[in-house]
Amino acid sequence: MDIFAPWHLLIILLIILVIFGPSKLGDVGGALGKGIRDFKRAMSEPEVAKSTDTLAKSELPPGEAKPDKLS
């Protein structure tokens, strides 16, 4: 026996529709899709984070180390 039968998902969707209403449901779906897209884009571009970190370190004058911990 499956944990989630198709009618379970139908009831969950009906409850979500009642809570948010039909007008807000489209906004919530769009925001969720945009968040997932941005997350995937950020995960597929790890070189951007590395180059930003390298840039921050290169802006320091020679001989000065960037403090790792705040005291």
SVG drawing of the C-alpha trace seen along z (x, -y; Angstrom):
<svg xmlns="http://www.w3.org/2000/svg" viewBox="-11 -48 65 50">
<polyline fill="none" stroke="black" stroke-width="0.4" points="0.0,0.0 1.4,-3.4 1.7,-6.1 0.3,-8.8 -2.6,-7.7 -3.8,-10.0 -6.7,-11.1 -4.4,-12.2 -2.7,-14.6 -6.0,-15.8 -7.1,-16.6 -3.8,-18.4 -4.2,-20.5 -7.8,-21.4 -6.6,-22.5 -3.9,-24.7 -6.4,-26.2 -8.7,-27.0 -5.9,-28.6 -4.3,-30.7 -7.3,-31.2 -7.1,-31.0 -5.6,-34.4 -2.7,-33.9 -2.0,-30.4 -0.5,-31.6 1.7,-34.1 3.0,-31.4 3.7,-29.0 5.5,-31.7 7.7,-32.6 8.4,-29.0 9.5,-28.4 11.7,-31.5 13.3,-30.3 14.1,-26.9 15.4,-28.4 17.7,-30.7 18.9,-27.9 19.8,-25.7 21.6,-28.6 23.6,-29.3 24.5,-25.6 25.7,-25.3 28.0,-28.3 30.5,-27.6 33.2,-29.5 31.5,-32.8 31.8,-32.3 35.5,-31.4 36.3,-34.3 34.5,-36.7 36.5,-35.4 39.8,-35.7 38.8,-39.3 38.2,-40.2 41.5,-38.9 43.4,-40.6 42.0,-44.0 43.9,-44.0 47.3,-45.8 50.3,-43.5 51.4,-42.1 48.1,-42.5 46.1,-39.3 42.3,-39.2 41.2,-38.4 39.4,-35.0 37.8,-35.5 36.4,-38.5 37.9,-38.9"/>
</svg>
